[in-house]
Amino acid sequence: MKRSRKVSLAVMGLTPLMITACDNAQKSQQIFTTLGNCAEAGVPEASCEAAYTKAAAEAPNLAPRYATREQCAEDYSQDTCHENAAMQGDPVWSPEMNGFLIGRVVQAGNTAYYPAGPVFHKRDDTDYSPHYGHVYSGGTGGWHASSSSEAVGEGDTIGRGGFGHGSGEGGEGGGE
C-alpha cells in the first residue's frame, strides 16, 4: 500500500512537468476576410467554412455594443455600424463582422486548424477579436505567432483562465 501511494504521489507531482513539456506546439492565427482568401492560404476548405460559419453565428452576440450609431462610428467606420437585431430592448449599435480568425497548431509535423471567432476592423486600421482582444494590424498579412499562454484552438479553455472561464474552440484537422 505504501509503495503504490508513493508512486501515485510521484506521478501526480510530475504531471505538470509532463504537460508543460508536451506544449511545444507552434501556435499561430490569421485573419481572413473571405472564404476564398482562406483557401488560397492553404487552409483546408472545410476548416475555412467551419471557421466562417462559427464566426458569423457568434458575431451578433460578441460584437462591441454602442448606444448610438455615432458612438459606434467613433471606433468603427460608420458604414459598418448598424442596429444589432440580436440585442433585445433599447437599440444597440454594433459594427459588422469584417473577417474571421483561424487558429493553427503545428505539432510533430501535424497541422490542425481551429475556428477562433469573428473580427471587427477598427477605424485606426487595427482588428479587434472578442476572444483575443486587439490582434495584429495590417489585415491578412500572414500567420501571427502566439505565445503558449495565448491559446489558439486546442487547450483554449485552459489559456483563458481555466474551466468555466470561456468555452474551448472546436476545430477541423487538416494537413499542410
C-alpha positions in Angstrom: 0.0 0.0 0.0 2.8 2.4 0.9 4.7 1.8 -2.3 1.6 2.4 -4.6 0.9 5.6 -2.7 4.4 6.9 -3.2 4.2 6.0 -6.9 0.8 7.8 -7.2 2.2 10.9 -5.4 5.3 10.9 -7.7 3.2 10.7 -10.8 0.9 13.5 -9.5 3.9 15.6 -8.9 5.4 15.1 -12.3 2.1 15.6 -14.2 2.5 19.4 -14.5 6.1 19.0 -15.9 4.9 16.4 -18.4 2.1 18.7 -19.6 4.4 21.6 -19.9 6.9 19.5 -21.8 4.2 18.4 -24.3 3.3 22.0 -25.1 6.0 22.5 -27.7 3.4 23.2 -30.4 3.7 26.2 -32.7 0.6 28.2 -32.4 -0.5 31.0 -34.8 -3.6 32.7 -36.0 -4.6 34.5 -39.2 -7.4 36.8 -40.2 -9.3 36.1 -43.4 -11.9 38.4 -44.9 -13.3 35.8 -47.3 -13.6 32.0 -47.7 -11.6 32.4 -50.9 -8.5 34.0 -49.4 -8.7 31.5 -46.5 -8.5 28.6 -49.0 -5.8 30.4 -51.1 -3.6 30.5 -47.9 -3.6 26.7 -47.9 -6.2 26.1 -45.2 -8.4 23.1 -45.9 -11.8 24.3 -47.3 -13.8 22.5 -44.6 -11.8 24.3 -41.9 -12.4 27.7 -43.6 -16.1 27.0 -43.9 -16.3 25.9 -40.2 -14.4 29.0 -39.0 -16.5 31.4 -41.1 -19.8 29.8 -40.1 -18.9 29.8 -36.4 -17.7 33.5 -36.6 -20.8 34.6 -38.4 -23.0 32.9 -35.8 -21.1 34.5 -32.9 -20.7 38.0 -34.3 -24.1 39.5 -33.4 -23.7 38.4 -29.8 -20.0 39.2 -29.4 -19.8 42.5 -31.4 -18.9 45.6 -29.5 -22.1 47.4 -28.4 -22.9 51.1 -28.5 -25.9 53.2 -27.5 -25.9 55.2 -30.8 -24.6 54.9 -34.3 -22.3 57.9 -33.8 -20.6 56.3 -30.8 -20.0 53.2 -32.9 -18.6 55.3 -35.7 -16.0 56.8 -33.3 -14.3 53.4 -33.2 -15.5 51.7 -36.4 -16.4 53.0 -39.9 -19.9 54.5 -39.9 -20.7 52.4 -42.9 -20.2 49.2 -40.9 -22.2 50.3 -37.8 -25.8 49.0 -37.8 -28.5 48.3 -35.3 -27.9 44.9 -33.7 -31.1 42.9 -34.0 -29.7 40.2 -31.7 -30.0 42.5 -28.7 -33.4 42.9 -27.1 -34.6 46.2 -25.5 -33.1 49.6 -26.3 -31.4 49.9 -29.7 -27.8 48.7 -29.7 -25.4 49.6 -32.5 -22.5 47.3 -33.5 -20.0 47.1 -36.3 -20.4 44.4 -38.9 -18.1 41.4 -38.9 -15.1 42.2 -41.2 -13.4 38.8 -41.1 -12.8 35.7 -39.1 -9.8 34.2 -37.3 -8.4 30.8 -37.7 -6.0 29.3 -35.2 -3.3 27.0 -36.5 -1.4 24.5 -34.3 1.6 22.6 -35.7 2.9 19.8 -33.5 5.2 17.0 -34.5 4.7 17.8 -38.2 0.9 17.7 -38.0 -1.2 20.8 -38.6 -4.7 21.4 -37.2 -6.9 24.4 -37.8 -9.5 25.8 -35.4 -12.2 28.4 -35.7 -11.2 31.4 -33.5 -14.0 33.8 -33.8 -15.2 37.0 -35.6 -13.0 40.0 -36.3 -14.1 43.6 -36.5 -12.0 46.2 -38.4 -11.4 49.4 -36.4 -11.1 52.9 -37.7 -7.4 53.0 -36.6 -6.6 50.2 -39.1 -6.3 47.5 -36.4 -8.5 44.5 -35.9 -10.5 43.5 -32.8 -11.3 40.0 -31.8 -13.8 39.5 -28.9 -11.9 36.3 -28.0 -8.4 37.7 -28.0 -8.7 41.5 -27.8 -6.6 43.5 -30.2 -5.0 41.4 -32.9 -2.2 42.5 -35.2 -2.8 45.3 -37.6 -2.4 45.2 -41.3 -5.1 42.8 -42.3 -4.4 39.4 -43.7 -0.6 39.6 -43.8 0.2 36.0 -42.8 0.2 33.8 -39.8 0.7 35.7 -36.5 2.6 33.6 -33.9 1.0 33.3 -30.4 2.7 32.7 -27.1 1.9 29.4 -25.4 -0.2 31.3 -22.8 -2.3 32.8 -25.7 -4.2 29.7 -26.5 -5.4 29.2 -30.1 -7.5 26.2 -30.6 -6.6 23.2 -28.6 -6.4 23.9 -24.9 -8.2 27.2 -25.3 -10.2 26.8 -22.1 -7.1 26.5 -20.1 -5.5 29.5 -21.8 -8.4 31.7 -20.8 -8.3 31.1 -17.0 -9.4 27.5 -16.5 -12.6 25.7 -16.6 -15.7 27.9 -16.6 -14.0 31.0 -17.8 -14.7 30.5 -21.6 -15.5 27.9 -24.0 -12.9 25.8 -25.8 -12.6 26.1 -29.5 -13.6 23.1 -31.6 -11.9 22.5 -34.9 -11.2 20.8 -38.0 -7.9 19.0 -38.6 -6.1 19.3 -41.8 -2.7 18.7 -43.3 -0.5 21.4 -44.6 
